[in-house]
Amino acid sequence: MYLEFRHLRTIRAIHQQGGLARAAEVLNITQSALSHQVKALEEQVGMELFLRRSKPLKLSRAGHKLLALADKVLPQVALLEQDFDALRGGTAGRMHIAIECHACFEWLFPVLERFRKDWNHIDVDIRPGLAFDALPALQREEVDLVISGDPEPLDGIEFIPLFDYAPTFVAAATHPLAAKDFIEPADLRNELLITYPVDKPRVDAFAAFLTPASVEPRAVRQVELTAVIMLLVASGRGVSVLPDWVIAEERYGHDFISRPLGNPPLRKRMYAAVRKTESDAKFMQDFVQITRDHQSTA
């Protein structure tokens, strides 16, 4: 049996209006066209759908079966149409976020709080468990946006620049390197370097500073939380390289110094990776602009 949405709308309209004439008006078709449609549908079903001798026109048992289907399906179709209208207008959608950058939580939560006020109909979520598989998850449509500092050519993925930042050396205020105006790769050769628990190619201190200079620190200690890194650094238990937005947070106190990496100072860029098919969604564009505005005033 071949059913179309118009068949379900027909059954429901005739049931609600009690006759073909009024149902035809509601459906905006001629009564003759509606009669032909009902006859064709009854031929498919192999049974009458209406008790024609009744006034008003009533459904047969087979007709009630179709009405039950119509009452179940048509409201769902109407909701889907509303969702599609909202998606086309950029006023609704989903933005599940994966983060390749541990320190990004420092600025992401204030940005999302501002975003929530403007786009409360967007389903926002953060998927921290995908940090090591974020871009493939984006391609698989498991997430919708990836915060990344490492753009790479991927089919169907666009990397939208968010803001530039400075990976910055931090150490205890009493550390000997506090006497320097800037840090060179060789300065870290005898240091215990505290990093986030990610692979070396994704650590700014290695990828953009030490590895190109063929320098390795004395040892590496991986720590999950930014606050713990700052606590260890201020206690003289190691040094670290963190984004400048982390160091700008005054809540970490003043028992440490910060120095630029290299002269001129090293700069990097943060990106929002999104699927190209969704990069022009209004809420995606607004998230990017809110992020840029937040970082420009931080």
C-alpha positions as CSV (number, residue, x, y, z in Angstrom):
1,M,0.0,0.0,0.0
2,Y,1.3,3.4,-1.0
3,L,0.4,6.3,1.4
4,E,1.2,10.0,1.2
5,F,0.8,12.7,3.8
6,R,-2.1,14.1,1.8
7,H,-4.0,10.8,2.2
8,L,-3.7,11.2,6.0
9,R,-4.7,14.8,5.9
10,T,-7.7,13.8,3.8
11,I,-8.9,11.2,6.3
12,R,-8.5,13.6,9.2
13,A,-10.2,16.5,7.4
14,I,-13.3,14.4,6.4
15,H,-13.5,13.0,10.0
16,Q,-13.3,16.5,11.5
17,Q,-15.7,18.2,9.0
18,G,-18.2,15.3,8.8
19,G,-18.5,15.4,5.0
20,L,-16.7,15.8,1.7
21,A,-17.9,19.3,0.8
22,R,-16.6,21.0,4.0
23,A,-13.4,18.9,4.0
24,A,-12.7,19.9,0.4
25,E,-12.9,23.6,1.5
26,V,-10.5,23.0,4.3
27,L,-8.1,21.2,2.1
28,N,-8.5,23.8,-0.7
29,I,-9.3,21.3,-3.4
30,T,-12.5,20.6,-5.3
31,Q,-15.0,18.1,-4.0
32,S,-14.7,16.0,-7.1
33,A,-10.9,15.8,-6.7
34,L,-11.4,14.8,-3.1
35,S,-13.9,12.1,-4.0
36,H,-11.4,10.7,-6.6
37,Q,-8.6,10.7,-4.0
38,V,-10.8,8.8,-1.5
39,K,-11.9,6.2,-4.1
40,A,-8.2,5.6,-5.1
41,L,-7.2,5.2,-1.5
42,E,-10.0,2.7,-0.8
43,E,-8.9,0.7,-3.9
44,Q,-5.4,0.5,-2.4
45,V,-6.8,-0.5,1.0
46,G,-9.3,-2.9,-0.5
47,M,-12.0,-1.7,1.9
48,E,-14.4,1.2,2.4
49,L,-13.0,3.9,4.6
50,F,-16.4,5.6,5.3
51,L,-19.9,4.6,6.2
52,R,-21.5,6.6,3.3
53,R,-25.1,6.2,4.5
54,S,-24.3,8.0,7.8
55,K,-24.8,11.7,8.3
56,P,-22.5,13.2,9.2
57,L,-20.1,11.0,7.3
58,K,-18.4,8.5,9.6
59,L,-15.3,6.4,9.4
60,S,-15.4,2.7,9.0
61,R,-13.1,0.4,11.1
62,A,-10.5,0.6,8.4
63,G,-10.9,4.4,8.3
64,H,-10.3,4.6,12.0
65,K,-7.1,2.7,11.6
66,L,-5.9,5.4,9.1
67,L,-7.1,8.2,11.4
68,A,-5.1,6.8,14.2
69,L,-2.0,6.8,12.0
70,A,-2.8,10.4,10.9
71,D,-3.1,11.5,14.5
72,K,0.3,10.0,15.3
73,V,2.2,11.1,12.2
74,L,0.9,14.5,11.1
75,P,1.7,16.3,14.4
76,Q,5.3,14.9,14.1
77,V,5.4,16.2,10.5
78,A,4.2,19.6,11.6
79,L,6.9,19.8,14.3
80,L,9.5,18.7,11.7
81,E,8.4,21.5,9.4
82,Q,8.7,24.0,12.2
83,D,12.2,22.7,12.9
84,F,13.2,23.0,9.3
85,D,11.9,26.5,9.2
86,A,13.9,27.4,12.2
87,L,17.0,25.8,10.8
88,R,16.6,27.7,7.5
89,G,16.2,30.9,9.4
90,G,19.2,30.1,11.7
91,T,17.1,30.4,14.8
92,A,17.4,26.8,16.0
93,G,19.8,23.9,15.8
94,R,22.5,22.0,17.7
95,M,26.0,23.1,18.8
96,H,27.8,20.2,20.5
97,I,31.4,21.3,21.2
98,A,34.6,19.3,21.4
99,I,37.7,20.9,22.7
100,E,41.3,20.1,21.8
101,C,42.6,22.8,24.1
102,H,42.5,22.2,27.9
103,A,42.9,25.9,28.7
104,C,40.1,27.0,26.5
105,F,37.6,26.4,29.3
106,E,38.9,29.6,30.8
107,W,37.2,31.7,28.1
108,L,34.7,29.3,26.7
109,F,32.2,29.3,29.6
110,P,31.8,33.1,29.7
111,V,31.3,33.0,25.9
112,L,28.7,30.3,26.2
113,E,26.9,32.3,28.9
114,R,26.6,35.3,26.5
115,F,25.6,32.9,23.7
116,R,22.9,31.3,25.7
117,K,21.1,34.6,26.3
118,D,20.9,35.3,22.6
119,W,20.3,31.8,21.3
120,N,18.3,30.0,24.0
121,H,16.7,27.6,21.5
122,I,20.1,26.2,20.4
123,D,21.0,22.8,22.0
124,V,24.5,23.5,23.5
125,D,26.7,20.8,25.0
126,I,30.4,20.2,25.6
127,R,31.9,16.8,24.9
128,P,35.2,16.7,26.8
129,G,35.6,13.0,26.3
130,L,36.3,13.6,22.6
131,A,39.4,15.7,23.1
132,F,41.6,13.2,21.3
133,D,39.2,12.3,18.6
134,A,37.5,15.7,18.0
135,L,38.0,16.3,14.3
136,P,37.0,12.8,13.2
137,A,33.9,13.2,15.5
138,L,33.1,16.4,13.7
139,Q,33.2,14.6,10.4
140,R,31.0,11.9,11.7
141,E,28.5,14.6,12.9
142,E,28.9,13.5,16.5
143,V,29.8,17.1,17.4
144,D,29.2,20.3,15.5
145,L,32.1,22.5,16.5
146,V,35.7,21.8,17.6
147,I,37.9,24.4,19.3
148,S,41.4,23.7,17.9
149,G,44.7,25.4,17.6
150,D,45.9,22.9,14.9
151,P,44.1,23.4,11.5
152,E,44.6,20.6,9.0
153,P,43.1,19.9,5.6
154,L,40.0,17.8,6.1
155,D,37.2,17.1,3.6
156,G,34.1,19.1,4.4
157,I,35.7,20.9,7.3
158,E,36.3,24.7,7.6
159,F,38.6,26.2,10.2
160,I,37.3,29.7,11.1
161,P,39.9,31.9,12.8
162,L,38.8,33.0,16.3
163,F,41.7,35.0,17.8
164,D,45.5,35.1,18.2
165,Y,47.2,34.4,21.5
166,A,50.7,34.2,22.9
167,P,52.0,30.9,24.5
168,T,53.8,32.3,27.5
169,F,56.5,31.0,29.9
170,V,55.5,30.9,33.6
171,A,57.7,30.2,36.5
172,A,58.0,31.0,40.3
173,A,58.9,34.6,41.0
174,T,62.2,33.3,42.5
175,H,63.2,31.3,39.4
176,P,66.5,32.2,37.8
177,L,64.9,32.7,34.4
178,A,62.9,35.6,36.0
179,A,65.9,37.7,35.2
180,K,65.4,37.3,31.5
181,D,63.3,39.5,29.3
182,F,62.3,36.6,27.0
183,I,62.8,32.9,26.9
184,E,64.8,31.0,24.4
185,P,64.4,27.2,23.7
186,A,67.8,26.4,25.3
187,D,66.6,28.0,28.5
188,L,64.2,25.0,29.1
189,R,66.8,22.3,28.6
190,N,67.4,21.7,32.3
191,E,63.8,22.4,33.4
192,L,60.9,20.2,34.5
193,L,58.2,21.3,32.1
194,I,54.6,20.9,33.3
195,T,52.1,20.4,30.5
196,Y,48.5,19.3,30.0
197,P,48.1,15.6,29.3
198,V,48.2,15.7,25.5
199,D,50.6,14.4,22.9
200,K,53.7,16.6,22.3
201,P,52.7,17.7,18.8
202,R,49.6,19.4,20.4
203,V,51.6,21.1,23.2
204,D,52.5,24.7,22.2
205,A,55.8,24.5,24.1
206,F,57.0,21.6,21.9
207,A,55.2,22.1,18.6
208,A,56.0,25.7,18.1
209,F,59.1,26.3,20.3
210,L,61.2,23.4,21.5
211,T,60.9,20.8,18.7
212,P,61.9,23.2,15.9
213,A,65.0,24.0,17.9
214,S,65.7,20.3,18.6
215,V,65.5,21.0,22.4
216,E,64.1,18.6,25.0
217,P,63.4,19.7,28.7
218,R,65.0,17.6,31.5
219,A,61.6,16.1,32.3
220,V,57.9,16.5,31.6
221,R,55.1,16.3,34.1
222,Q,51.5,16.1,32.9
223,V,48.7,17.8,34.9
224,E,45.0,17.9,34.0
225,L,43.9,21.1,35.7
226,T,45.2,24.7,35.0
227,A,44.8,25.7,38.7
228,V,47.1,22.8,39.8
229,I,49.7,23.7,37.1
230,M,49.7,27.3,38.5
231,L,50.0,26.0,42.0
232,L,53.0,23.8,41.2
233,V,54.7,26.6,39.2
234,A,54.3,29.1,42.0
235,S,55.7,26.5,44.4
236,G,58.8,26.2,42.3
237,R,58.1,22.5,41.4
238,G,58.5,23.2,37.7
239,V,57.8,25.6,34.9
240,S,55.1,25.7,32.2
241,V,54.0,27.4,29.0
242,L,50.4,28.5,29.0
243,P,48.2,30.7,26.8
244,D,48.3,34.4,27.8
245,W,44.6,34.4,28.6
246,V,45.2,31.9,31.4
247,I,47.9,34.1,32.9
248,A,45.7,37.1,32.8
249,E,43.4,35.6,35.3
250,E,44.2,37.4,38.6
251,R,42.7,34.6,40.7
252,Y,46.0,32.7,40.4
253,G,47.8,35.3,42.5
254,H,51.2,36.9,41.9
255,D,53.8,34.3,43.1
256,F,54.9,33.7,39.5
257,I,56.5,35.5,36.6
258,S,55.6,35.4,32.9
259,R,57.9,35.9,30.0
260,P,57.3,35.8,26.2
261,L,58.7,32.8,24.2
262,G,61.3,34.1,21.8
263,N,62.0,37.6,20.4
264,P,59.7,38.6,18.7
265,P,57.2,36.7,20.9
266,L,55.7,33.5,19.6
267,R,52.0,33.9,18.5
268,K,49.5,31.2,17.6
269,R,45.9,31.2,16.5
270,M,42.8,29.5,17.8
271,Y,40.1,28.2,15.4
272,A,36.5,27.0,15.4
273,A,36.4,23.9,13.1
274,V,32.9,23.4,11.7
275,R,31.3,21.4,8.8
276,K,31.3,23.6,5.7
277,T,27.6,22.9,5.2
278,E,26.8,24.6,8.6
279,S,29.4,27.3,8.7
280,D,26.9,30.0,7.5
281,A,24.3,29.2,10.2
282,K,23.5,32.5,12.0
283,F,24.1,31.0,15.4
284,M,27.5,29.6,14.4
285,Q,28.5,33.0,13.0
286,D,27.3,34.7,16.2
287,F,29.3,32.2,18.4
288,V,32.4,33.2,16.4
289,Q,31.8,36.9,16.8
290,I,31.0,36.6,20.6
291,T,34.3,34.7,21.0
292,R,36.2,37.4,19.1
293,D,34.6,40.2,21.1
294,H,35.3,38.5,24.4
295,Q,38.9,37.9,23.7
296,S,39.4,41.5,22.4
297,T,38.2,42.9,25.7
298,A,39.8,40.3,28.0
